[in-house]
């Protein structure tokens, strides 16, 4: 029996990873205690996703309602499956800048301490497993905001002749920048994952995500920008838009394309790698542009409350350079652009995200 162990298994990437690798014939062991509800309230709860996941996968899926900070229980799970574990996908995290500032201890314990726990038990019980860590582009702090951006009608943009017009590479320094408390805990986890590859020779990779999105997102105001934006348009909620005139740019990658990238790494793992992971030039949008697409698809006008002050740590422009990953895995291809992503989010939630009274 080959086992894929997935932390955060009821979240967006975790639940899609469970489906993807179960469909490939692996038994999936999921770990998730719905901390998103604690972080973001009912909007962020993943209870609905877990119910759907267990119903769809049946005997191919075993769930543990466990906190990744609980070393004793986590150790027992790894001990139980041991070397049958051929893949670990670590997605569990506290994912918000703003929330991290409210409870720095909790943020660091979950993001940094929890990652160390998962790494160390993988080393002890299943050291040959491919280890995939969902890192973030926030490890670069606010350095991207110092790029020579030009304001256009609907977005900020780099000059076409700039060396990073095609996207920000992994060579961008993580030093000398403002990270936010969330960025600090993710940097610590990111470096630990690299080190378990280099120091212990494990098959580890950090995937520094841009906007990872898709219809399975429990989109909340403090996390999940594209899903929450579509939700607000569909439900008639007011969207609080923070700073940069709504022209800040994000590259969005659909969970399907994330999972095919993870599968490529699983089939041919490397040690101590770092990859940027986003929509790149193929799939990116400003907030203003995303609202226009969502309004057209939903047939409703967005309600927007513009707040002049940008969120601390937010990027004004971020597009990933995917060249390193594509050079290592040349058969991988991106299939979803922003309009296709928004349309799928709309179609998947049209009966759930209905206009509010």
C-alpha positions as CSV (number, residue, x, y, z in Angstrom):
1,X,0.0,0.0,0.0
2,X,1.3,3.4,-1.0
3,X,0.1,6.2,1.2
4,X,-0.1,10.0,0.6
5,X,-0.3,11.9,3.8
6,X,-1.9,15.3,3.4
7,X,-2.0,17.9,6.1
8,X,-4.8,20.6,5.8
9,X,-6.7,17.9,3.9
10,X,-10.0,19.7,4.0
11,X,-8.6,23.0,2.6
12,X,-8.4,24.0,-1.0
13,X,-5.1,22.4,-2.0
14,X,-5.3,19.7,0.6
15,X,-8.7,18.4,-0.5
16,X,-7.8,18.5,-4.2
17,X,-4.6,16.7,-3.4
18,X,-6.5,14.0,-1.6
19,X,-8.8,13.5,-4.7
20,X,-5.9,13.6,-7.1
21,X,-3.7,11.1,-5.5
22,X,-6.6,8.8,-4.4
23,X,-7.5,8.7,-8.1
24,X,-3.9,7.6,-8.9
25,X,-4.4,4.6,-6.6
26,X,-2.8,5.9,-3.4
27,X,-4.5,5.6,0.0
28,X,-4.8,9.1,1.4
29,X,-4.3,9.9,5.1
30,X,-5.7,13.3,5.8
31,X,-5.0,15.5,8.8
32,X,-7.2,18.6,9.4
33,X,-8.9,20.0,12.5
34,X,-10.7,22.9,10.8
35,X,-8.5,25.6,12.2
36,X,-9.7,27.8,9.4
37,X,-13.0,28.2,11.3
38,X,-11.0,29.5,14.3
39,X,-9.0,31.8,12.1
40,X,-11.8,33.2,9.9
41,X,-15.2,32.2,11.4
42,X,-18.0,30.3,9.6
43,X,-16.9,31.6,6.1
44,X,-13.6,29.9,6.5
45,X,-14.8,26.6,7.9
46,X,-13.8,23.5,5.9
47,X,-16.4,21.2,7.5
48,X,-18.4,21.1,4.3
49,X,-15.3,20.2,2.3
50,X,-14.4,17.4,4.7
51,X,-17.9,16.0,4.5
52,X,-17.8,16.0,0.7
53,X,-14.3,14.5,0.6
54,X,-15.1,11.6,2.9
55,X,-18.3,10.9,0.9
56,X,-16.5,10.9,-2.4
57,X,-13.4,8.9,-1.5
58,X,-14.9,6.3,0.8
59,X,-12.3,3.7,1.9
60,X,-9.6,5.4,-0.1
61,X,-9.4,8.1,2.6
62,X,-8.7,8.0,6.3
63,X,-9.2,11.2,8.3
64,X,-7.6,12.4,11.5
65,X,-9.0,15.4,13.3
66,X,-5.6,16.3,14.7
67,X,-3.6,19.6,15.3
68,X,-0.2,19.5,13.7
69,X,1.2,21.1,16.9
70,X,0.3,17.9,18.8
71,X,3.6,16.0,18.5
72,X,2.5,12.9,20.4
73,X,-0.5,12.2,18.3
74,X,1.2,13.2,15.0
75,X,4.1,10.9,15.8
76,X,1.6,8.0,16.3
77,X,0.1,8.6,12.9
78,X,3.4,8.6,11.1
79,X,4.5,5.5,13.1
80,X,1.3,3.7,12.1
81,X,1.9,4.1,8.3
82,X,5.8,4.2,8.4
83,X,7.5,3.5,5.2
84,X,4.2,3.0,3.4
85,X,4.1,6.8,3.2
86,X,5.5,7.6,-0.2
87,X,4.3,11.2,-0.4
88,X,3.7,14.0,2.2
89,X,1.9,17.1,1.1
90,X,2.0,19.7,3.9
91,X,-0.6,22.4,3.3
92,X,-1.8,23.1,6.9
93,X,-1.1,26.7,7.9
94,X,-2.3,30.0,9.2
95,X,-2.4,31.9,5.9
96,X,-3.3,35.5,6.7
97,X,-1.1,38.6,7.3
98,X,-3.7,40.4,9.4
99,X,-4.6,37.4,11.5
100,X,-1.0,36.6,12.3
101,X,-0.6,40.1,13.9
102,X,-3.4,39.3,16.3
103,X,-1.9,36.0,17.6
104,X,1.8,35.8,16.7
105,X,2.5,32.8,19.0
106,X,-0.3,30.8,17.4
107,X,0.8,31.8,13.9
108,X,4.4,30.8,14.5
109,X,3.6,27.6,16.3
110,X,1.3,26.4,13.5
111,X,3.4,27.6,10.5
112,X,6.9,27.1,11.7
113,X,6.6,24.6,14.6
114,X,3.9,22.5,12.9
115,X,6.1,22.3,9.7
116,X,9.1,21.2,11.8
117,X,6.9,18.5,13.4
118,X,5.8,17.1,10.0
119,X,9.3,17.2,8.6
120,X,10.9,15.5,11.6
121,X,8.3,12.7,11.8
122,X,8.7,12.2,8.0
123,X,12.5,11.8,8.6
124,X,12.0,9.4,11.4
125,X,9.3,7.1,9.9
126,X,9.3,7.6,6.1
127,X,12.5,9.3,5.0
128,X,12.3,8.2,1.3
129,X,8.9,10.0,0.9
130,X,8.6,12.9,-1.5
131,X,7.9,16.0,0.8
132,X,5.9,18.9,-0.8
133,X,5.5,22.1,1.2
134,X,3.0,24.8,0.3
135,X,5.1,27.9,1.0
136,X,4.2,31.4,-0.2
137,X,5.6,34.3,-2.2
138,X,5.3,36.3,1.0
139,X,8.8,34.9,1.9
140,X,10.1,37.7,-0.4
141,X,8.5,40.2,1.9
142,X,7.8,43.6,0.3
143,X,10.8,43.5,-2.0
144,X,8.6,43.1,-5.1
145,X,7.1,46.5,-4.2
146,X,10.4,48.2,-4.9
147,X,10.3,47.1,-8.6
148,X,9.9,50.1,-11.1
149,X,6.2,49.6,-11.6
150,X,4.2,51.8,-14.0
151,X,0.6,52.7,-13.4
152,X,-1.7,51.7,-16.2
153,X,-5.5,52.1,-16.6
154,X,-6.4,48.9,-14.8
155,X,-3.2,47.7,-13.2
156,X,0.4,48.3,-12.2
157,X,2.9,46.7,-14.5
158,X,6.6,46.3,-15.1
159,X,8.2,47.9,-18.2
160,X,8.3,45.2,-21.0
161,X,12.1,45.5,-21.2
162,X,12.6,44.8,-17.5
163,X,14.6,41.6,-16.8
164,X,11.7,40.3,-14.6
165,X,8.8,41.3,-16.8
166,X,8.2,37.6,-17.4
167,X,8.0,37.0,-13.6
168,X,9.9,37.1,-10.3
169,X,12.4,34.3,-10.1
170,X,13.5,32.3,-7.0
171,X,16.7,34.4,-7.0
172,X,14.9,37.4,-5.5
173,X,16.4,38.0,-2.0
174,X,14.3,37.2,1.1
175,X,16.5,39.6,3.1
176,X,16.2,43.3,3.9
177,X,12.4,43.5,3.5
178,X,9.2,43.8,5.5
179,X,7.6,40.4,5.8
180,X,4.7,40.7,8.2
181,X,4.4,38.2,11.1
182,X,2.9,35.7,8.7
183,X,5.8,36.1,6.3
184,X,8.3,35.5,9.2
185,X,6.7,32.1,10.2
186,X,6.5,31.0,6.6
187,X,10.2,31.9,6.0
188,X,11.2,29.8,9.0
189,X,9.2,26.8,7.6
190,X,10.5,27.3,4.1
191,X,14.1,27.3,5.2
192,X,13.5,24.3,7.4
193,X,12.1,22.3,4.5
194,X,15.1,23.3,2.3
195,X,17.5,22.2,5.1
196,X,15.9,18.8,5.6
197,X,16.6,18.3,1.9
198,X,20.2,19.5,2.0
199,X,21.2,18.3,5.5
200,X,19.4,15.0,5.7
201,X,19.2,14.3,2.0
202,X,15.4,14.1,2.0
203,X,13.3,14.7,-1.2
204,X,11.9,18.0,-0.2
205,X,10.5,20.9,-2.2
206,X,9.1,24.3,-1.2
207,X,6.4,25.6,-3.6
208,X,6.2,29.4,-3.1
209,X,2.6,30.0,-4.1
210,X,1.1,33.0,-5.7
211,X,-2.7,33.0,-5.6
212,X,-3.7,29.3,-5.4
213,X,-7.4,29.1,-6.1
214,X,-10.3,27.0,-7.4
215,X,-13.9,26.1,-6.6
216,X,-13.1,24.1,-3.5
217,X,-11.8,27.2,-1.6
218,X,-13.5,28.2,1.7
219,X,-13.1,31.8,0.6
220,X,-13.0,34.3,3.5
221,X,-12.2,38.0,3.6
222,X,-8.7,37.6,5.1
223,X,-7.7,34.7,2.8
224,X,-8.6,33.5,-0.7
225,X,-8.8,36.8,-2.7
226,X,-10.1,35.5,-6.0
227,X,-12.7,33.1,-4.5
228,X,-13.8,35.7,-2.0
229,X,-14.1,38.4,-4.7
230,X,-16.4,36.1,-6.8
231,X,-18.4,35.2,-3.7
232,X,-19.0,38.9,-2.9
233,X,-20.2,39.6,-6.4
234,X,-22.5,36.5,-6.4
235,X,-23.9,37.2,-2.9
236,X,-24.1,41.0,-3.2
237,X,-21.6,41.4,-0.3
238,X,-19.5,44.5,0.0
239,X,-15.9,43.8,-0.8
240,X,-13.3,45.9,1.2
241,X,-10.6,46.7,-1.3
242,X,-7.4,47.8,0.4
243,X,-5.0,50.2,-1.3
244,X,-3.2,50.7,-4.7
245,X,-6.4,51.9,-6.3
246,X,-7.4,48.2,-6.8
247,X,-4.7,47.9,-9.5
248,X,-2.4,45.4,-7.6
249,X,-1.6,42.4,-9.7
250,X,-1.8,38.7,-8.6
251,X,-1.0,35.6,-10.6
252,X,-3.7,33.0,-10.1
253,X,-3.1,29.3,-10.5
254,X,-6.0,26.8,-10.4
255,X,-5.7,23.9,-8.0
256,X,-5.8,21.4,-10.9
257,X,-2.5,22.9,-12.3
258,X,-1.1,22.9,-8.8
259,X,-1.8,19.2,-8.4
260,X,-0.3,18.2,-11.7
261,X,2.8,20.1,-10.7
262,X,2.9,18.2,-7.4
263,X,2.4,14.9,-9.2
264,X,5.4,15.7,-11.5
265,X,7.6,16.2,-8.4
266,X,6.2,13.1,-6.7
267,X,7.2,11.0,-9.8
268,X,10.7,12.4,-10.1
269,X,11.5,14.1,-6.7
270,X,14.6,16.2,-6.1
271,X,16.3,17.3,-2.9
272,X,16.0,20.7,-1.2
273,X,14.4,22.4,-4.1
274,X,12.6,25.8,-4.2
275,X,10.0,26.6,-6.9
276,X,7.8,29.6,-7.4
277,X,4.3,28.5,-8.2
278,X,1.7,30.8,-9.8
279,X,-0.1,31.6,-12.9
280,X,2.8,33.6,-14.3
281,X,2.2,35.6,-17.5
282,X,-0.4,33.0,-18.6
283,X,-2.9,33.7,-15.7
284,X,-2.8,37.0,-13.8
285,X,-5.1,39.8,-13.0
286,X,-5.5,43.0,-11.1
287,X,-8.5,43.4,-8.7
288,X,-10.2,45.8,-11.0
289,X,-9.8,43.4,-13.9
290,X,-11.1,40.5,-11.8
291,X,-14.2,42.4,-10.7
292,X,-15.0,43.1,-14.4
293,X,-14.8,39.4,-15.3
294,X,-16.8,38.3,-12.3
295,X,-19.5,40.9,-12.9
296,X,-19.9,39.8,-16.5
297,X,-20.1,36.1,-15.5
298,X,-22.5,36.6,-12.6
299,X,-24.5,39.3,-14.3
300,X,-24.3,41.5,-11.1
301,X,-22.5,44.7,-10.2
302,X,-19.9,44.4,-7.4
303,X,-20.3,46.4,-4.2
304,X,-16.8,47.8,-3.4
305,X,-15.7,49.7,-0.3
306,X,-12.3,51.2,-1.2
307,X,-9.9,51.7,1.7
308,X,-6.9,53.9,0.9
309,X,-4.4,52.1,3.2
310,X,-2.9,49.0,1.8
311,X,-2.5,45.9,4.0
312,X,0.9,45.5,5.6
313,X,2.9,43.0,3.6
314,X,0.6,43.1,0.5
315,X,2.3,43.0,-2.9
316,X,1.6,45.7,-5.3
317,X,2.5,43.5,-8.3
318,X,3.5,39.8,-8.2
319,X,3.8,37.5,-11.2
320,X,5.8,34.2,-10.7
321,X,8.6,33.1,-13.0
322,X,7.9,29.4,-13.5
323,X,11.0,28.8,-15.6
324,X,12.9,26.7,-13.0
325,X,10.0,24.3,-12.4
326,X,9.4,24.0,-16.2
327,X,13.0,23.3,-16.8
328,X,13.0,20.4,-14.3
329,X,9.6,19.2,-15.4
330,X,9.2,20.2,-19.1
331,X,6.0,18.0,-19.6
332,X,4.0,20.0,-17.1
333,X,1.6,22.6,-18.6
334,X,-0.7,25.2,-17.2
335,X,-4.3,24.9,-18.4
336,X,-6.4,27.5,-16.6
337,X,-6.3,31.3,-17.1
338,X,-8.2,33.8,-14.9
339,X,-11.5,33.9,-16.9
340,X,-11.7,30.1,-16.9
341,X,-10.9,30.0,-13.2
342,X,-13.6,32.6,-12.3
343,X,-16.2,30.9,-14.4
344,X,-15.5,27.6,-12.7
345,X,-15.7,29.1,-9.3
346,X,-19.0,30.6,-10.3
347,X,-20.5,27.4,-11.7
348,X,-19.4,25.3,-8.7
349,X,-21.0,27.7,-6.2
350,X,-24.0,29.1,-8.0
351,X,-26.4,27.2,-5.7
352,X,-24.4,27.9,-2.5
353,X,-23.4,31.6,-2.9
354,X,-26.8,33.1,-3.5
355,X,-27.7,36.8,-3.0
356,X,-28.2,37.8,0.6
357,X,-31.4,39.4,1.8
